[in-house]
Amino acid sequence: MLSKFILDENIPRSVYRYLRSKGCKVEYVPRSISDIQVIRLAVREKATLITRDSNFANPLLYPPEKFYGIIVLKIHPPIPMEIIKTLETVLDIIKDFRGKTVVVYKDKIEVIE
């Protein structure tokens, strides 16, 4: 099953193009919407959210079981090719993001369920 992703506005366009090239359904959130509007959009669209906003990694605020997946990229500096390379690894390892928050660093991946 191909994945569907919602990209936060802080995600580079090259990530959008990469995911599209892999056959994924991808769209950006509208600019300047609140975190609550972002997560509601992801739920409504039944999509995995990809963001660089660390707030979404907090399981007390965003319990993983309530969502179709959250990927928080904590890759610094946020060089687009590094983000894509790391995201590619995540997509190879995790096939179903539902009920998971995946926190991605350059050298490790944490999964919160």
N, CA, C and O atoms as a GROMACS GRO file, in nm:
protein
  452
    1MET      N    1   0.084  -0.118   0.000
    1MET     CA    2   0.000   0.000   0.000
    1MET      C    3   0.088   0.124   0.000
    1MET      O    4   0.179   0.137   0.082
    2LEU      N    5   0.062   0.214  -0.090
    2LEU     CA    6   0.139   0.338  -0.096
    2LEU      C    7   0.095   0.429   0.017
    2LEU      O    8  -0.022   0.434   0.053
    3SER      N    9   0.190   0.501   0.071
    3SER     CA   10   0.162   0.588   0.183
    3SER      C   11   0.112   0.724   0.138
    3SER      O   12   0.136   0.768   0.025
    4LYS      N   13   0.042   0.790   0.230
    4LYS     CA   14  -0.004   0.926   0.208
    4LYS      C   15   0.059   1.013   0.316
    4LYS      O   16   0.054   0.981   0.434
    5PHE      N   17   0.119   1.124   0.274
    5PHE     CA   18   0.189   1.212   0.366
    5PHE      C   19   0.139   1.355   0.356
    5PHE      O   20   0.104   1.404   0.248
    6ILE      N   21   0.136   1.421   0.470
    6ILE     CA   22   0.110   1.565   0.480
    6ILE      C   23   0.242   1.626   0.526
    6ILE      O   24   0.297   1.584   0.629
    7LEU      N   25   0.293   1.723   0.453
    7LEU     CA   26   0.419   1.787   0.489
    7LEU      C   27   0.392   1.921   0.556
    7LEU      O   28   0.316   2.003   0.505
    8ASP      N   29   0.455   1.941   0.671
    8ASP     CA   30   0.449   2.070   0.738
    8ASP      C   31   0.524   2.171   0.651
    8ASP      O   32   0.607   2.133   0.568
    9GLU      N   33   0.496   2.299   0.670
    9GLU     CA   34   0.557   2.401   0.585
    9GLU      C   35   0.708   2.412   0.604
    9GLU      O   36   0.776   2.477   0.524
   10ASN      N   37   0.764   2.348   0.709
   10ASN     CA   38   0.907   2.354   0.735
   10ASN      C   39   0.985   2.241   0.666
   10ASN      O   40   1.103   2.222   0.694
   11ILE      N   41   0.920   2.168   0.579
   11ILE     CA   42   0.984   2.057   0.507
   11ILE      C   43   1.022   2.105   0.367
   11ILE      O   44   0.939   2.163   0.296
   12PRO      N   45   1.148   2.081   0.326
   12PRO     CA   46   1.193   2.128   0.193
   12PRO      C   47   1.114   2.068   0.077
   12PRO      O   48   1.066   1.954   0.084
   13ARG      N   49   1.102   2.144  -0.030
   13ARG     CA   50   1.031   2.098  -0.151
   13ARG      C   51   1.094   1.971  -0.209
   13ARG      O   52   1.025   1.889  -0.269
   14SER      N   53   1.225   1.956  -0.191
   14SER     CA   54   1.292   1.837  -0.244
   14SER      C   55   1.238   1.709  -0.178
   14SER      O   56   1.237   1.604  -0.242
   15VAL      N   57   1.192   1.717  -0.054
   15VAL     CA   58   1.132   1.601   0.013
   15VAL      C   59   0.999   1.568  -0.054
   15VAL      O   60   0.968   1.451  -0.077
   16TYR      N   61   0.921   1.670  -0.085
   16TYR     CA   62   0.796   1.652  -0.159
   16TYR      C   63   0.823   1.579  -0.290
   16TYR      O   64   0.756   1.480  -0.322
   17ARG      N   65   0.921   1.628  -0.366
   17ARG     CA   66   0.953   1.567  -0.496
   17ARG      C   67   1.002   1.422  -0.479
   17ARG      O   68   0.966   1.335  -0.558
   18TYR      N   69   1.083   1.397  -0.377
   18TYR     CA   70   1.132   1.262  -0.350
   18TYR      C   71   1.016   1.166  -0.324
   18TYR      O   72   1.008   1.059  -0.384
   19LEU      N   73   0.926   1.206  -0.234
   19LEU     CA   74   0.814   1.118  -0.199
   19LEU      C   75   0.724   1.094  -0.320
   19LEU      O   76   0.676   0.981  -0.339
   20ARG      N   77   0.699   1.197  -0.400
   20ARG     CA   78   0.619   1.180  -0.522
   20ARG      C   79   0.687   1.082  -0.617
   20ARG      O   80   0.620   0.999  -0.680
   21SER      N   81   0.820   1.090  -0.627
   21SER     CA   82   0.893   1.000  -0.717
   21SER      C   83   0.882   0.854  -0.672
   21SER      O   84   0.899   0.762  -0.752
   22LYS      N   85   0.855   0.834  -0.543
   22LYS     CA   86   0.837   0.700  -0.488
   22LYS      C   87   0.693   0.651  -0.500
   22LYS      O   88   0.660   0.541  -0.456
   23GLY      N   89   0.607   0.735  -0.559
   23GLY     CA   90   0.468   0.696  -0.579
   23GLY      C   91   0.376   0.727  -0.462
   23GLY      O   92   0.262   0.681  -0.460
   24CYS      N   93   0.425   0.803  -0.366
   24CYS     CA   94   0.344   0.839  -0.249
   24CYS      C   95   0.252   0.956  -0.284
   24CYS      O   96   0.283   1.039  -0.369
   25LYS      N   97   0.140   0.961  -0.216
   25LYS     CA   98   0.052   1.077  -0.224
   25LYS      C   99   0.105   1.178  -0.122
   25LYS      O  100   0.125   1.143  -0.005
   26VAL      N  101   0.128   1.301  -0.165
   26VAL     CA  102   0.191   1.401  -0.079
   26VAL      C  103   0.124   1.537  -0.100
   26VAL      O  104   0.093   1.575  -0.213
   27GLU      N  105   0.103   1.608   0.010
   27GLU     CA  106   0.059   1.747  -0.001
   27GLU      C  107   0.115   1.826   0.117
   27GLU      O  108   0.148   1.770   0.222
   28TYR      N  109   0.124   1.955   0.097
   28TYR     CA  110   0.168   2.045   0.203
   28TYR      C  111   0.048   2.096   0.280
   28TYR      O  112  -0.062   2.106   0.226
   29VAL      N  113   0.069   2.127   0.408
   29VAL     CA  114  -0.034   2.196   0.485
   29VAL      C  115  -0.041   2.340   0.434
   29VAL      O  116   0.057   2.392   0.381
   30PRO      N  117  -0.156   2.405   0.449
   30PRO     CA  118  -0.162   2.548   0.414
   30PRO      C  119  -0.067   2.628   0.502
   30PRO      O  120  -0.045   2.593   0.618
   31ARG      N  121  -0.011   2.733   0.449
   31ARG     CA  122   0.084   2.817   0.523
   31ARG      C  123   0.019   2.882   0.645
   31ARG      O  124  -0.098   2.919   0.643
   32SER      N  125   0.099   2.893   0.751
   32SER     CA  126   0.063   2.968   0.872
   32SER      C  127  -0.058   2.913   0.947
   32SER      O  128  -0.128   2.990   1.013
   33ILE      N  129  -0.084   2.784   0.938
   33ILE     CA  130  -0.192   2.729   1.020
   33ILE      C  131  -0.133   2.678   1.151
   33ILE      O  132  -0.013   2.650   1.159
   34SER      N  133  -0.214   2.667   1.253
   34SER     CA  134  -0.168   2.627   1.386
   34SER      C  135  -0.137   2.477   1.390
   34SER      O  136  -0.178   2.401   1.302
   35ASP      N  137  -0.064   2.436   1.493
   35ASP     CA  138  -0.032   2.293   1.510
   35ASP      C  139  -0.159   2.209   1.517
   35ASP      O  140  -0.166   2.102   1.457
   36ILE      N  141  -0.259   2.257   1.588
   36ILE     CA  142  -0.383   2.180   1.600
   36ILE      C  143  -0.452   2.166   1.465
   36ILE      O  144  -0.511   2.062   1.436
   37GLN      N  145  -0.444   2.270   1.382
   37GLN     CA  146  -0.502   2.261   1.247
   37GLN      C  147  -0.421   2.165   1.160
   37GLN      O  148  -0.476   2.092   1.078
   38VAL      N  149  -0.289   2.164   1.180
   38VAL     CA  150  -0.202   2.073   1.105
   38VAL      C  151  -0.239   1.929   1.136
   38VAL      O  152  -0.259   1.849   1.045
   39ILE      N  153  -0.249   1.895   1.265
   39ILE     CA  154  -0.275   1.756   1.303
   39ILE      C  155  -0.418   1.715   1.265
   39ILE      O  156  -0.441   1.599   1.230
   40ARG      N  157  -0.512   1.807   1.273
   40ARG     CA  158  -0.650   1.777   1.231
   40ARG      C  159  -0.655   1.746   1.081
   40ARG      O  160  -0.728   1.657   1.038
   41LEU      N  161  -0.579   1.822   1.003
   41LEU     CA  162  -0.573   1.797   0.859
   41LEU      C  163  -0.515   1.658   0.831
   41LEU      O  164  -0.567   1.585   0.746
   42ALA      N  165  -0.408   1.623   0.902
   42ALA     CA  166  -0.348   1.490   0.883
   42ALA      C  167  -0.447   1.380   0.916
   42ALA      O  168  -0.455   1.280   0.844
   43VAL      N  169  -0.523   1.397   1.025
   43VAL     CA  170  -0.622   1.296   1.062
   43VAL      C  171  -0.733   1.289   0.957
   43VAL      O  172  -0.772   1.180   0.914
   44ARG      N  173  -0.784   1.405   0.917
   44ARG     CA  174  -0.892   1.408   0.818
   44ARG      C  175  -0.850   1.341   0.687
   44ARG      O  176  -0.928   1.271   0.624
   45GLU      N  177  -0.724   1.363   0.649
   45GLU     CA  178  -0.672   1.306   0.524
   45GLU      C  179  -0.620   1.163   0.541
   45GLU      O  180  -0.580   1.099   0.443
   46LYS      N  181  -0.620   1.112   0.666
   46LYS     CA  182  -0.566   0.979   0.697
   46LYS      C  183  -0.423   0.967   0.646
   46LYS      O  184  -0.386   0.870   0.580
   47ALA      N  185  -0.344   1.070   0.679
   47ALA     CA  186  -0.207   1.080   0.630
   47ALA      C  187  -0.107   1.087   0.744
   47ALA      O  188  -0.140   1.128   0.855
   48THR      N  189   0.015   1.047   0.715
   48THR     CA  190   0.126   1.060   0.808
   48THR      C  191   0.182   1.202   0.795
   48THR      O  192   0.211   1.248   0.685
   49LEU      N  193   0.196   1.269   0.908
   49LEU     CA  194   0.252   1.404   0.911
   49LEU      C  195   0.404   1.395   0.914
   49LEU      O  196   0.459   1.318   0.992
   50ILE      N  197   0.470   1.472   0.830
   50ILE     CA  198   0.615   1.487   0.835
   50ILE      C  199   0.644   1.633   0.870
   50ILE      O  200   0.597   1.724   0.802
   51THR      N  201   0.722   1.653   0.977
   51THR     CA  202   0.748   1.787   1.028
   51THR      C  203   0.887   1.795   1.090
   51THR      O  204   0.950   1.693   1.118
   52ARG      N  205   0.933   1.919   1.110
   52ARG     CA  206   1.055   1.942   1.187
   52ARG      C  207   1.021   2.004   1.322
   52ARG      O  208   1.110   2.038   1.400
   53ASP      N  209   0.893   2.018   1.351
   53ASP     CA  210   0.844   2.079   1.475
   53ASP      C  211   0.846   1.976   1.588
   53ASP      O  212   0.768   1.881   1.588
   54SER      N  213   0.936   1.994   1.684
   54SER     CA  214   0.954   1.900   1.795
   54SER      C  215   0.831   1.882   1.882
   54SER      O  216   0.818   1.780   1.950
   55ASN      N  217   0.741   1.979   1.883
   55ASN     CA  218   0.619   1.966   1.963
   55ASN      C  219   0.542   1.839   1.930
   55ASN      O  220   0.482   1.777   2.018
   56PHE      N  221   0.544   1.799   1.803
   56PHE     CA  222   0.470   1.681   1.760
   56PHE      C  223   0.530   1.550   1.812
   56PHE      O  224   0.466   1.445   1.800
   57ALA      N  225   0.650   1.554   1.868
   57ALA     CA  226   0.712   1.435   1.925
   57ALA      C  227   0.667   1.409   2.068
   57ALA      O  228   0.703   1.307   2.127
   58ASN      N  229   0.590   1.500   2.125
   58ASN     CA  230   0.544   1.487   2.262
   58ASN      C  231   0.420   1.396   2.267
   58ASN      O  232   0.312   1.436   2.222
   59PRO      N  233   0.436   1.273   2.321
   59PRO     CA  234   0.322   1.180   2.322
   59PRO      C  235   0.209   1.221   2.415
   59PRO      O  236   0.098   1.171   2.402
   60LEU      N  237   0.236   1.312   2.507
   60LEU     CA  238   0.127   1.361   2.593
   60LEU      C  239   0.036   1.457   2.517
   60LEU      O  240  -0.085   1.456   2.535
   61LEU      N  241   0.096   1.539   2.431
   61LEU     CA  242   0.017   1.631   2.349
   61LEU      C  243  -0.044   1.562   2.227
   61LEU      O  244  -0.156   1.591   2.186
   62TYR      N  245   0.032   1.469   2.170
   62TYR     CA  246  -0.009   1.401   2.047
   62TYR      C  247   0.009   1.249   2.065
   62TYR      O  248   0.107   1.192   2.016
   63PRO      N  249  -0.085   1.184   2.135
   63PRO     CA  250  -0.074   1.040   2.159
   63PRO      C  251  -0.069   0.963   2.026
   63PRO      O  252  -0.162   0.974   1.946
   64PRO      N  253   0.036   0.886   2.002
   64PRO     CA  254   0.054   0.820   1.872
   64PRO      C  255  -0.067   0.738   1.826
   64PRO      O  256  -0.097   0.733   1.707
   65GLU      N  257  -0.134   0.672   1.920
   65GLU     CA  258  -0.245   0.584   1.882
   65GLU      C  259  -0.363   0.660   1.819
   65GLU      O  260  -0.451   0.598   1.759
   66LYS      N  261  -0.366   0.790   1.832
   66LYS     CA  262  -0.476   0.869   1.776
   66LYS      C  263  -0.450   0.916   1.632
   66LYS      O  264  -0.537   0.978   1.571
   67PHE      N  265  -0.331   0.885   1.579
   67PHE     CA  266  -0.294   0.942   1.450
   67PHE      C  267  -0.250   0.836   1.350
   67PHE      O  268  -0.224   0.721   1.386
   68TYR      N  269  -0.242   0.876   1.226
   68TYR     CA  270  -0.199   0.788   1.117
   68TYR      C  271  -0.048   0.792   1.099
   68TYR      O  272   0.006   0.748   0.998
   69GLY      N  273   0.019   0.846   1.199
   69GLY     CA  274   0.165   0.852   1.199
   69GLY      C  275   0.216   0.994   1.200
   69GLY      O  276   0.163   1.083   1.132
   70ILE      N  277   0.321   1.013   1.278
   70ILE     CA  278   0.389   1.142   1.283
   70ILE      C  279   0.538   1.113   1.269
   70ILE      O  280   0.592   1.030   1.342
   71ILE      N  281   0.603   1.180   1.176
   71ILE     CA  282   0.748   1.170   1.160
   71ILE      C  283   0.805   1.307   1.193
   71ILE      O  284   0.775   1.406   1.126
   72VAL      N  285   0.889   1.311   1.296
   72VAL     CA  286   0.953   1.436   1.337
   72VAL      C  287   1.100   1.427   1.298
   72VAL      O  288   1.173   1.342   1.349
   73LEU      N  289   1.142   1.515   1.209
   73LEU     CA  290   1.281   1.516   1.162
   73LEU      C  291   1.364   1.610   1.248
   73LEU      O  292   1.342   1.731   1.249
   74LYS      N  293   1.459   1.553   1.320
   74LYS     CA  294   1.549   1.633   1.404
   74LYS      C  295   1.690   1.622   1.346
   74LYS      O  296   1.784   1.581   1.414
   75ILE      N  297   1.702   1.659   1.222
   75ILE     CA  298   1.829   1.651   1.151
   75ILE      C  299   1.884   1.792   1.139
   75ILE      O  300   1.825   1.879   1.075
   76HIS      N  301   2.000   1.814   1.202
   76HIS     CA  302   2.060   1.947   1.204
   76HIS      C  303   2.203   1.942   1.152
   76HIS      O  304   2.279   1.855   1.194
   77PRO      N  305   2.240   2.030   1.064
   77PRO     CA  306   2.154   2.129   0.998
   77PRO      C  307   2.059   2.059   0.902
   77PRO      O  308   2.089   1.949   0.855
   78PRO      N  309   1.944   2.120   0.871
   78PRO     CA  310   1.843   2.056   0.787
   78PRO      C  311   1.876   2.063   0.638
   78PRO      O  312   1.806   2.128   0.560
   79ILE      N  313   1.983   1.996   0.599
   79ILE     CA  314   2.025   1.992   0.459
   79ILE      C  315   1.930   1.897   0.384
   79ILE      O  316   1.918   1.780   0.421
   80PRO      N  317   1.865   1.945   0.279
   80PRO     CA  318   1.765   1.862   0.210
   80PRO      C  319   1.813   1.722   0.172
   80PRO      O  320   1.739   1.625   0.191
   81MET      N  321   1.933   1.708   0.120
   81MET     CA  322   1.980   1.575   0.080
   81MET      C  323   1.998   1.483   0.201
   81MET      O  324   1.976   1.362   0.191
   82GLU      N  325   2.039   1.539   0.315
   82GLU     CA  326   2.051   1.459   0.438
   82GLU      C  327   1.913   1.415   0.485
   82GLU      O  328   1.895   1.301   0.529
   83ILE      N  329   1.817   1.504   0.477
   83ILE     CA  330   1.680   1.470   0.517
   83ILE      C  331   1.627   1.358   0.430
   83ILE      O  332   1.569   1.262   0.480
   84ILE      N  333   1.646   1.369   0.299
   84ILE     CA  334   1.596   1.266   0.207
   84ILE      C  335   1.664   1.132   0.233
   84ILE      O  336   1.598   1.029   0.237
   85LYS      N  337   1.794   1.134   0.250
   85LYS     CA  338   1.869   1.010   0.275
   85LYS      C  339   1.819   0.942   0.402
   85LYS      O  340   1.798   0.820   0.404
   86THR      N  341   1.799   1.018   0.506
   86THR     CA  342   1.753   0.962   0.633
   86THR      C  343   1.608   0.916   0.623
   86THR      O  344   1.572   0.811   0.676
   87LEU      N  345   1.525   0.994   0.556
   87LEU     CA  346   1.386   0.957   0.537
   87LEU      C  347   1.373   0.828   0.456
   87LEU      O  348   1.286   0.746   0.481
   88GLU      N  349   1.460   0.812   0.359
   88GLU     CA  350   1.462   0.689   0.279
   88GLU      C  351   1.485   0.568   0.368
   88GLU      O  352   1.421   0.464   0.350
   89THR      N  353   1.576   0.580   0.464
   89THR     CA  354   1.602   0.472   0.559
   89THR      C  355   1.478   0.442   0.642
   89THR      O  356   1.442   0.326   0.663
   90VAL      N  357   1.413   0.548   0.690
   90VAL     CA  358   1.292   0.531   0.770
   90VAL      C  359   1.185   0.457   0.690
   90VAL      O  360   1.121   0.366   0.742
   91LEU      N  361   1.165   0.496   0.565
   91LEU     CA  362   1.063   0.433   0.481
   91LEU      C  363   1.096   0.287   0.450
   91LEU      O  364   1.006   0.206   0.430
   92ASP      N  365   1.224   0.254   0.447
   92ASP     CA  366   1.265   0.114   0.426
   92ASP      C  367   1.237   0.030   0.550
   92ASP      O  368   1.201  -0.087   0.539
   93ILE      N  369   1.255   0.089   0.668
   93ILE     CA  370   1.241   0.016   0.794
   93ILE      C  371   1.095   0.005   0.838
   93ILE      O  372   1.051  -0.102   0.881
   94ILE      N  373   1.021   0.115   0.828
   94ILE     CA  374   0.884   0.119   0.880
   94ILE      C  375   0.786   0.123   0.763
   94ILE      O  376   0.789   0.215   0.681
   95LYS      N  377   0.702   0.023   0.756
   95LYS     CA  378   0.605   0.014   0.645
   95LYS      C  379   0.470   0.072   0.680
   95LYS      O  380   0.395   0.114   0.592
   96ASP      N  381   0.436   0.074   0.809
   96ASP     CA  382   0.306   0.125   0.853
   96ASP      C  383   0.329   0.221   0.968
   96ASP      O  384   0.376   0.182   1.074
   97PHE      N  385   0.295   0.347   0.948
   97PHE     CA  386   0.320   0.450   1.048
   97PHE      C  387   0.203   0.470   1.144
   97PHE      O  388   0.216   0.543   1.242
   98ARG      N  389   0.089   0.407   1.117
   98ARG     CA  390  -0.028   0.426   1.203
   98ARG      C  391   0.004   0.394   1.348
   98ARG      O  392   0.063   0.290   1.378
   99GLY      N  393  -0.035   0.486   1.438
   99GLY     CA  394  -0.013   0.465   1.581
   99GLY      C  395   0.131   0.480   1.626
   99GLY      O  396   0.167   0.438   1.735
  100LYS      N  397   0.214   0.542   1.540
  100LYS     CA  398   0.355   0.559   1.573
  100LYS      C  399   0.397   0.705   1.556
  100LYS      O  400   0.355   0.773   1.462
  101THR      N  401   0.480   0.751   1.648
  101THR     CA  402   0.553   0.876   1.628
  101THR      C  403   0.698   0.835   1.608
  101THR      O  404   0.756   0.768   1.694
  102VAL      N  405   0.754   0.874   1.497
  102VAL     CA  406   0.891   0.836   1.463
  102VAL      C  407   0.976   0.963   1.468
  102VAL      O  408   0.956   1.057   1.392
  103VAL      N  409   1.072   0.963   1.561
  103VAL     CA  410   1.162   1.077   1.575
  103VAL      C  411   1.292   1.037   1.507
  103VAL      O  412   1.356   0.938   1.543
  104VAL      N  413   1.330   1.116   1.408
  104VAL     CA  414   1.442   1.081   1.320
  104VAL      C  415   1.558   1.178   1.341
  104VAL      O  416   1.545   1.299   1.324
  105TYR      N  417   1.672   1.121   1.378
  105TYR     CA  418   1.797   1.195   1.390
  105TYR      C  419   1.886   1.150   1.276
  105TYR      O  420   1.854   1.053   1.206
  106LYS      N  421   1.998   1.217   1.256
  106LYS     CA  422   2.089   1.180   1.148
  106LYS      C  423   2.141   1.037   1.167
  106LYS      O  424   2.163   0.966   1.069
  107ASP      N  425   2.162   0.995   1.293
  107ASP     CA  426   2.226   0.866   1.319
  107ASP      C  427   2.139   0.767   1.396
  107ASP      O  428   2.186   0.659   1.432
  108LYS      N  429   2.012   0.802   1.423
  108LYS     CA  430   1.925   0.705   1.491
  108LYS      C  431   1.778   0.741   1.469
  108LYS      O  432   1.743   0.852   1.429
  109ILE      N  433   1.695   0.639   1.497
  109ILE     CA  434   1.551   0.653   1.482
  109ILE      C  435   1.486   0.605   1.612
  109ILE      O  436   1.518   0.497   1.661
  110GLU      N  437   1.395   0.686   1.668
  110GLU     CA  438   1.320   0.646   1.786
  110GLU      C  439   1.174   0.631   1.745
  110GLU      O  440   1.119   0.716   1.676
  111VAL      N  441   1.112   0.521   1.789
  111VAL     CA  442   0.972   0.498   1.761
  111VAL      C  443   0.894   0.499   1.891
  111VAL      O  444   0.924   0.423   1.983
  112ILE      N  445   0.795   0.587   1.899
  112ILE     CA  446   0.708   0.596   2.015
  112ILE      C  447   0.573   0.538   1.976
  112ILE      O  448   0.512   0.583   1.879
  113GLU      N  449   0.526   0.438   2.051
  113GLU     CA  450   0.397   0.377   2.020
  113GLU      C  451   0.305   0.390   2.138
  113GLU      O  452   0.190   0.344   2.133
   0.00000   0.00000   0.00000
